[in-house]
Amino acid sequence: MKRIFLAIKIIPETRLHGLFQNLRDELIHENIKWVDLNNLHLTLKFFGETEEVKINQINLFLENLVAKMHSFSFEISNLGVFGSSYQPKVVWLGIKENQKLTSVAETILNDLKLIDFERDRQNFVPHLSLGRIKSLTDKEKFKQLISKYNTKEIQTVNVKEIYLLESILRKEGPLYKTINNYKLII
């Protein structure tokens, strides 16, 4: 069994690095578990604990499906939180509405049903998780900081491949190992 997911890897550019470092510096006294920027990704489908036989099936299915898809780009464009303003849980970067990204994700999510992987109950909400909030001592400062960045254009991502990754959970943070990558038509 391996804990796996399908994702688009994000290589952070200068503006994203700066924003991330600013957030960490300004929120240094808050209890937030920040991601390693080397692990930054947009999850298309989380499979969870999956048997090797099923992983092989997923891999073959995705090789055929993704081979028909064209490369595209999207814009990382705002900062937000999951949870309420009183109990924020996750700090994330949002993705500007993008029909091509939505179409790719919907095709993958819908077609995976053909090999018995049902969609999650939630709608696809493209985002990049930056940190998990354990607790906040100054919620007002946190809200002001989030609103300061909630409409900024941050980075354009050119998507030329999609990755099937294994997530190995460790105390110091997850380790992601590539199972396969699927190239899009350029």
TORLONU-396929 format. One record per residue (C-alpha): x negated, y, z; residue in three letters; residue number from 0. Coordinates in steps of 0.5 Angstrom, whole numbers, always signed. Each point is the difference from the previous one (the first is absolute). Layout:
<sites>
east->X north->Y up->Z type->ALA seq->NUM
...
</sites>
This chain:
<sites>
east->+0 north->+0 up->+0 type->MET seq->0
east->-2 north->+7 up->-2 type->LYS seq->1
east->+3 north->+7 up->+2 type->ARG seq->2
east->+1 north->+3 up->-7 type->ILE seq->3
east->+2 north->+6 up->-4 type->PHE seq->4
east->+0 north->+3 up->-7 type->LEU seq->5
east->-2 north->+7 up->+0 type->ALA seq->6
east->-3 north->+6 up->-4 type->ILE seq->7
east->-7 north->+2 up->+3 type->LYS seq->8
east->-2 north->+7 up->+1 type->ILE seq->9
east->-7 north->+3 up->+0 type->ILE seq->10
east->+1 north->+6 up->+4 type->PRO seq->11
east->-3 north->+7 up->-4 type->GLU seq->12
east->-3 north->+6 up->+4 type->THR seq->13
east->+7 north->+3 up->+1 type->ARG seq->14
east->+3 north->-6 up->+3 type->LEU seq->15
east->-7 north->-1 up->+5 type->HIS seq->16
east->+1 north->+7 up->+2 type->GLY seq->17
east->+7 north->-1 up->+2 type->LEU seq->18
east->-1 north->-6 up->+4 type->PHE seq->19
east->-6 north->+3 up->+3 type->GLN seq->20
east->+4 north->+6 up->+2 type->ASN seq->21
east->+6 north->-4 up->+3 type->LEU seq->22
east->-5 north->-5 up->+4 type->ARG seq->23
east->-4 north->+6 up->+3 type->ASP seq->24
east->+7 north->+4 up->+2 type->GLU seq->25
east->+3 north->-6 up->+3 type->LEU seq->26
east->-6 north->-3 up->+3 type->ILE seq->27
east->+3 north->+1 up->+7 type->HIS seq->28
east->+6 north->-4 up->-2 type->GLU seq->29
east->+1 north->-8 up->+0 type->ASN seq->30
east->+0 north->-1 up->-8 type->ILE seq->31
east->-3 north->-7 up->-3 type->LYS seq->32
east->-3 north->+3 up->-6 type->TRP seq->33
east->-1 north->-4 up->-7 type->VAL seq->34
east->-7 north->-1 up->-3 type->ASP seq->35
east->+0 north->+4 up->-6 type->LEU seq->36
east->-3 north->-6 up->-4 type->ASN seq->37
east->+6 north->-4 up->+1 type->ASN seq->38
east->+5 north->+6 up->-2 type->LEU seq->39
east->+5 north->-3 up->-5 type->HIS seq->40
east->+8 north->+0 up->-2 type->LEU seq->41
east->+3 north->-6 up->+2 type->THR seq->42
east->+5 north->-3 up->-6 type->LEU seq->43
east->+2 north->-6 up->+4 type->LYS seq->44
east->-2 north->-3 up->+6 type->PHE seq->45
east->+1 north->-8 up->+0 type->PHE seq->46
east->-3 north->-1 up->+7 type->GLY seq->47
east->-3 north->-7 up->+2 type->GLU seq->48
east->+0 north->-4 up->-6 type->THR seq->49
east->-2 north->-7 up->-2 type->GLU seq->50
east->-5 north->-2 up->-5 type->GLU seq->51
east->+5 north->-3 up->-5 type->VAL seq->52
east->+4 north->+6 up->+0 type->LYS seq->53
east->-6 north->+5 up->+0 type->ILE seq->54
east->-2 north->-4 up->-7 type->ASN seq->55
east->+7 north->+0 up->-2 type->GLN seq->56
east->+1 north->+8 up->+1 type->ILE seq->57
east->-7 north->+1 up->-3 type->ASN seq->58
east->+2 north->-4 up->-7 type->LEU seq->59
east->+7 north->+4 up->+0 type->PHE seq->60
east->-4 north->+7 up->+1 type->LEU seq->61
east->-5 north->-1 up->-5 type->GLU seq->62
east->+5 north->-1 up->-5 type->ASN seq->63
east->+5 north->+5 up->+2 type->LEU seq->64
east->-5 north->+6 up->+1 type->VAL seq->65
east->-4 north->-2 up->-6 type->ALA seq->66
east->+6 north->+3 up->-4 type->LYS seq->67
east->+0 north->+7 up->+4 type->MET seq->68
east->-3 north->+6 up->-2 type->HIS seq->69
east->-5 north->+5 up->+5 type->SER seq->70
east->+3 north->+6 up->+3 type->PHE seq->71
east->-2 north->+5 up->+5 type->SER seq->72
east->+4 north->+3 up->+6 type->PHE seq->73
east->-1 north->+6 up->+4 type->GLU seq->74
east->-2 north->+0 up->+8 type->ILE seq->75
east->+4 north->+6 up->+2 type->SER seq->76
east->+2 north->+1 up->+7 type->ASN seq->77
east->-1 north->-2 up->+7 type->LEU seq->78
east->+6 north->-3 up->+5 type->GLY seq->79
east->+2 north->-5 up->+5 type->VAL seq->80
east->+4 north->-6 up->+1 type->PHE seq->81
east->+4 north->+0 up->+6 type->GLY seq->82
east->+4 north->+6 up->+3 type->SER seq->83
east->-3 north->+6 up->+2 type->SER seq->84
east->+0 north->-2 up->+7 type->TYR seq->85
east->-3 north->-6 up->-1 type->GLN seq->86
east->-4 north->+0 up->-6 type->PRO seq->87
east->-3 north->-7 up->-1 type->LYS seq->88
east->-5 north->+1 up->-7 type->VAL seq->89
east->-3 north->+5 up->-3 type->VAL seq->90
east->+0 north->-1 up->-8 type->TRP seq->91
east->-1 north->+4 up->-6 type->LEU seq->92
east->+5 north->+0 up->-5 type->GLY seq->93
east->+1 north->-1 up->-7 type->ILE seq->94
east->+3 north->+5 up->-5 type->LYS seq->95
east->+6 north->-3 up->-3 type->GLU seq->96
east->-3 north->-4 up->-6 type->ASN seq->97
east->+5 north->-4 up->-5 type->GLN seq->98
east->-6 north->-5 up->-3 type->LYS seq->99
east->-2 north->-2 up->+7 type->LEU seq->100
east->+7 north->-1 up->+3 type->THR seq->101
east->+1 north->-4 up->-7 type->SER seq->102
east->-6 north->-4 up->+1 type->VAL seq->103
east->+2 north->-2 up->+8 type->ALA seq->104
east->+7 north->-1 up->-2 type->GLU seq->105
east->-2 north->-5 up->-6 type->THR seq->106
east->-5 north->-4 up->+5 type->ILE seq->107
east->+5 north->+0 up->+6 type->LEU seq->108
east->+6 north->-2 up->-4 type->ASN seq->109
east->-4 north->-5 up->-4 type->ASP seq->110
east->-3 north->-4 up->+6 type->LEU seq->111
east->+7 north->-2 up->+1 type->LYS seq->112
east->-1 north->-5 up->-6 type->LEU seq->113
east->-5 north->-4 up->+5 type->ILE seq->114
east->+4 north->+1 up->+6 type->ASP seq->115
east->-3 north->+6 up->+3 type->PHE seq->116
east->+6 north->+5 up->+2 type->GLU seq->117
east->-1 north->+7 up->+1 type->ARG seq->118
east->+0 north->+3 up->+6 type->ASP seq->119
east->+6 north->+3 up->+3 type->ARG seq->120
east->-3 north->+7 up->-1 type->GLN seq->121
east->-1 north->+5 up->-6 type->ASN seq->122
east->-7 north->+0 up->-3 type->PHE seq->123
east->-3 north->+7 up->+3 type->VAL seq->124
east->-6 north->+1 up->-2 type->PRO seq->125
east->-5 north->+3 up->+5 type->HIS seq->126
east->-7 north->-1 up->+3 type->LEU seq->127
east->-1 north->-2 up->+7 type->SER seq->128
east->-5 north->+5 up->+3 type->LEU seq->129
east->+1 north->-2 up->+8 type->GLY seq->130
east->+4 north->-3 up->+5 type->ARG seq->131
east->+3 north->+4 up->+5 type->ILE seq->132
east->-1 north->-3 up->+7 type->LYS seq->133
east->+2 north->+6 up->+4 type->SER seq->134
east->+0 north->+8 up->+0 type->LEU seq->135
east->-2 north->+5 up->+5 type->THR seq->136
east->+2 north->+6 up->-4 type->ASP seq->137
east->+5 north->-2 up->-5 type->LYS seq->138
east->+1 north->+8 up->-1 type->GLU seq->139
east->-7 north->+0 up->-3 type->LYS seq->140
east->+1 north->-6 up->-4 type->PHE seq->141
east->+6 north->+2 up->-3 type->LYS seq->142
east->-3 north->+7 up->-2 type->GLN seq->143
east->-6 north->-4 up->-3 type->LEU seq->144
east->+5 north->-5 up->-4 type->ILE seq->145
east->+4 north->+6 up->-3 type->SER seq->146
east->-7 north->+4 up->-2 type->LYS seq->147
east->-1 north->-6 up->-5 type->TYR seq->148
east->+7 north->-2 up->-2 type->ASN seq->149
east->+0 north->+3 up->-7 type->THR seq->150
east->-8 north->+0 up->-2 type->LYS seq->151
east->-2 north->-4 up->-6 type->GLU seq->152
east->-6 north->-4 up->+2 type->ILE seq->153
east->-2 north->-5 up->-5 type->GLN seq->154
east->+2 north->-3 up->-7 type->THR seq->155
east->-1 north->-8 up->+0 type->VAL seq->156
east->-1 north->-3 up->-7 type->ASN seq->157
east->+2 north->-7 up->+1 type->VAL seq->158
east->-3 north->-5 up->-5 type->LYS seq->159
east->+1 north->-6 up->+4 type->GLU seq->160
east->+4 north->-3 up->+6 type->ILE seq->161
east->-3 north->-5 up->+5 type->TYR seq->162
east->+2 north->-6 up->+4 type->LEU seq->163
east->-3 north->+1 up->+7 type->LEU seq->164
east->-1 north->-4 up->+6 type->GLU seq->165
east->+0 north->+3 up->+7 type->SER seq->166
east->-4 north->-2 up->+5 type->ILE seq->167
east->+2 north->+3 up->+7 type->LEU seq->168
east->-6 north->+2 up->+5 type->ARG seq->169
east->+0 north->+4 up->+6 type->LYS seq->170
east->-4 north->+5 up->-4 type->GLU seq->171
east->+5 north->+1 up->-5 type->GLY seq->172
east->+2 north->-5 up->-6 type->PRO seq->173
east->-5 north->-3 up->-5 type->LEU seq->174
east->+3 north->+0 up->-7 type->TYR seq->175
east->-3 north->-5 up->-5 type->LYS seq->176
east->+2 north->+0 up->-8 type->THR seq->177
east->+4 north->-7 up->-2 type->ILE seq->178
east->+1 north->+3 up->-7 type->ASN seq->179
east->+0 north->+6 up->-4 type->ASN seq->180
east->+5 north->+1 up->-6 type->TYR seq->181
east->-2 north->+5 up->-5 type->LYS seq->182
east->+5 north->+5 up->-3 type->LEU seq->183
east->+0 north->+1 up->-8 type->ILE seq->184
east->-4 north->+7 up->-1 type->ILE seq->185
</sites>
